[in-house]
Amino acid sequence: MGNRVDAWDALHQGTGREGFDSPERFDLTSLPELTRREPARGPARFEHRSLVRPYARTGGRTRPGQDLQLESLVATSERGRRYLGAATTVQRFICDLCVEVRSVAEVAAYSRLPLNVAKVIVDDLAAAGAVEIQQPGMLLTDRSSRDFMSRILEGLRAL
């Protein structure tokens, strides 16, 4: 019985390959440094190099003229593609950014501006005709939206 190995010891005994699998066995100092792949990049972010406070960019205004929600969609119009109505570099950046439709929250994040400042600037661009804003919400007057909402209600009731 002295030679008998119990299950615990058998499970945790070495394999005899520890010396072969040890990282110290390999000399990696002669290899060139590994190169990293850059992650997929989204749109460029606006880099502020100015000492101007964000609210000075809006003339001190803290609220837009119209009610813009986070999920309101912003798209550059033909005027905005030619920078008509976009006087500042931030406004031009937003016109470039919104060639692909973006939400107001995305515009604020990519331009690195406080949300209300971005809302005021987007509202100014909309007033100048440089961007078009689509407010969120579903029109319940058309048949497809009403059917969609009823399917959602049925699904919630089934839960």
Secondary structure, 3 states (H helix, E strand, C coil): CCCCCCHHHHHHCCCCCHHHHCHHHCCCCCCCCCCCCCCCCCCCCCCCCCCCCHHHHHCCCCCCCCCCCCCCEEEECHHHHCCCCCCCHHHHHHHHHCCCCEEHHHHHHHHCCCHHHHHHHHHHHHHHCCEEEECCCCCCCCHHHHHHHHHHHHHHHHC
